[in-house]
Amino acid sequence: MIPVITVDGPSGSGKGTIAQRVAQSLGWHFLDSGAIYRALGLYAEQQGVGSEEVDALAALARTMPLNFRQDEVLLDGKEISALIRTEAVGNAASKVAAIPEVREALLEWQREFARAPGLVADGRDMGTVVFPNAEVKIFLTASPEERALRRYKQLKEKGLSANLAGLTVEIRERDERDCNRAVAPLKAAFDALELDSTEMDVDAVYASVMARVRSRLPGL
């Protein structure tokens, strides 16, 4: 069995940053499941497929020419890492992720990322659906206002325009969709360590997560 650590949580909770840091420190593989859904949202837009076209979206999910190369995300051979991090693509991803047929089409693809020596998986249903038997499960959250502020600062640092009030509304709307979708809703696994990072910096969150990892996987 390949050991798996899952880090779930809502948009802007910092789960990607923490999951990557844990993977790097352990020398394990890293799965950014959100990038898969974001790429699909972008691909559907490029192919002119709307979020109501369930069968067509599921077909795209099964045949999407998506590849990962180190820190790059490639769609049909083109690098899209920055493009899929926009708010527009994030909202598109949240809509397609609510479709059961799409999630089913992507399930095995995500599970194939579990390779030796281990995997750290970042997403919204990694510990509840994709890897329910993971040795370590983390659920990371923060207040919508704090998550919007973090996103605002990220966009400003990149020289992009941003509206804090608008970002807060978008995050609340995305939370509503993700938490109330019929399949694989965003929630903490019953055996997950829940961390509210609103008042925590990255180092404090990382230390808490690694303490959990070492307690569950003492051989590391």
C-alpha positions in Angstrom: 0.0 0.0 0.0 1.2 3.5 -0.9 0.9 5.9 2.1 -1.3 8.9 1.4 -1.7 12.3 3.2 -4.8 14.3 2.2 -5.1 18.1 2.7 -8.7 19.3 2.1 -10.4 22.6 2.5 -12.1 25.5 0.8 -10.7 27.9 -1.7 -8.0 30.2 -0.2 -7.4 28.1 2.9 -3.7 27.6 2.1 -4.1 23.9 1.6 -2.1 23.9 -1.6 0.9 25.7 0.0 0.9 23.4 2.9 0.4 20.2 0.8 3.3 21.2 -1.5 5.6 21.9 1.5 4.8 18.6 3.2 5.4 16.7 -0.1 8.7 18.5 -0.6 9.9 17.8 2.9 9.0 14.1 2.6 10.2 13.7 -0.9 6.7 12.4 -1.9 4.6 13.0 -5.0 2.1 15.8 -5.0 -1.4 15.9 -6.4 -3.2 19.3 -6.9 -6.6 18.0 -7.7 -7.9 21.5 -8.1 -5.7 22.0 -11.1 -7.4 19.1 -12.8 -10.9 20.6 -12.3 -9.6 24.1 -13.3 -8.1 22.7 -16.4 -11.3 21.0 -17.3 -13.3 24.2 -16.7 -10.9 26.0 -19.1 -10.9 23.2 -21.6 -14.8 23.2 -21.6 -14.8 26.9 -22.2 -12.3 26.5 -25.1 -14.4 23.7 -26.6 -17.6 25.7 -26.2 -19.2 23.2 -23.8 -21.5 24.7 -21.2 -21.8 23.6 -17.6 -25.3 22.2 -18.3 -24.0 19.8 -21.0 -23.3 16.9 -18.6 -22.5 14.1 -21.1 -20.2 16.3 -23.1 -18.4 17.5 -20.0 -17.9 13.9 -18.8 -16.5 13.0 -22.2 -14.1 15.9 -22.0 -13.0 14.8 -18.6 -12.1 11.4 -19.9 -10.3 12.6 -23.0 -8.8 15.9 -21.8 -5.1 16.2 -23.1 -3.8 17.2 -19.7 -0.3 16.5 -18.4 1.8 17.6 -15.4 5.5 18.2 -15.8 7.3 19.2 -12.6 5.6 22.5 -11.6 3.9 23.0 -15.0 0.4 22.1 -16.1 0.1 21.4 -19.8 -3.2 21.3 -21.7 -2.9 20.1 -25.2 0.8 20.8 -25.0 0.4 24.4 -23.8 1.5 25.6 -20.4 -1.6 26.9 -18.5 -0.4 27.0 -14.9 -1.0 30.8 -14.5 -4.1 30.8 -16.6 -6.0 28.3 -14.5 -5.4 30.4 -11.3 -7.7 33.2 -12.4 -10.9 33.7 -10.5 -13.0 33.2 -13.7 -11.5 29.7 -14.2 -11.8 28.9 -10.5 -15.5 29.6 -10.7 -15.9 27.5 -13.8 -14.1 24.7 -12.1 -16.4 24.9 -9.1 -19.4 24.5 -11.4 -18.1 21.5 -13.4 -16.9 19.9 -10.1 -20.5 19.8 -8.9 -21.5 17.3 -11.7 -21.4 13.7 -10.5 -20.6 12.3 -14.0 -17.5 14.6 -14.2 -16.3 13.6 -10.7 -16.7 9.9 -11.6 -14.8 10.3 -14.8 -11.8 11.9 -12.9 -11.8 9.6 -9.9 -9.4 6.9 -11.2 -7.2 9.4 -12.8 -6.6 11.1 -9.4 -6.0 7.8 -7.7 -3.3 6.9 -10.2 -1.2 9.7 -8.6 -0.6 7.4 -5.6 2.9 6.1 -6.3 5.9 5.2 -4.1 7.3 6.5 -1.8 4.0 8.3 -1.1 1.5 11.0 -2.1 0.3 14.2 -0.6 -3.1 15.1 -2.2 -4.6 18.5 -2.1 -8.3 19.1 -2.8 -11.8 19.2 -1.4 -12.8 15.5 -1.3 -9.4 13.8 -1.1 -9.9 12.4 2.4 -13.7 11.6 2.0 -13.9 10.2 -1.5 -10.7 9.9 -3.5 -8.5 8.5 -0.7 -10.9 7.4 2.1 -8.2 5.1 3.6 -5.5 7.7 3.7 -3.2 7.4 6.7 -3.3 11.1 7.5 -6.1 13.5 6.8 -6.1 17.2 7.3 -8.9 19.7 6.8 -7.7 23.3 6.6 -10.0 26.3 6.7 -10.1 30.0 7.5 -12.7 32.7 7.6 -14.1 33.9 4.2 -12.8 37.3 4.9 -9.3 36.1 5.6 -9.2 33.9 2.5 -10.4 36.8 0.4 -7.7 39.0 1.8 -5.0 36.4 1.1 -6.2 36.1 -2.5 -6.3 39.9 -2.8 -2.7 40.2 -1.7 -1.6 37.4 -4.1 -3.3 39.2 -7.1 -1.8 42.5 -6.1 1.7 41.0 -5.8 1.3 39.8 -9.3 0.4 43.2 -10.5 -3.2 42.2 -11.2 -6.3 44.2 -10.4 -8.5 42.9 -7.6 -11.5 44.0 -5.6 -11.6 42.7 -2.0 -15.3 42.9 -1.5 -15.9 41.1 -4.8 -13.4 38.4 -3.9 -15.2 37.9 -0.6 -18.6 37.4 -2.4 -17.0 35.0 -4.9 -15.5 32.9 -2.1 -18.7 32.7 -0.2 -20.6 31.7 -3.4 -18.0 29.0 -4.1 -18.2 27.7 -0.6 -22.0 27.5 -1.0 -21.6 25.4 -4.2 -18.9 23.2 -2.9 -20.5 22.4 0.5 -24.0 21.8 -0.9 -23.4 19.9 -4.1 -25.1 16.5 -4.3 -21.9 14.5 -4.8 -18.6 14.7 -2.8 -19.5 17.9 -0.9 -16.7 19.8 0.8 -16.5 18.6 4.4 -14.0 17.2 6.8 -13.5 13.5 7.0 -14.6 12.1 10.3 -11.0 11.2 11.1 -9.3 14.4 9.8 -7.4 16.9 11.9 -9.3 20.2 11.5 -7.2 23.4 11.5 -8.5 26.9 11.3 -5.7 29.0 9.9 -7.4 32.4 10.3 -5.0 33.4 13.0 -2.1 31.1 12.1 0.9 31.8 9.8 2.1 29.2 7.3 4.9 27.9 9.6 2.5 27.3 12.4 0.1 25.4 10.2 3.0 23.4 8.7 4.3 22.5 12.2 0.8 21.3 13.2 0.4 19.2 10.1 3.8 17.6 10.4 3.2 16.8 14.0 0.1 14.9 12.9 2.0 13.2 10.1 4.7 12.0 12.4 2.2 10.7 15.0 0.3 8.7 12.4 3.4 7.6 10.4 6.1 7.2 13.0 8.6 5.7 10.6 9.1 8.9 8.7 
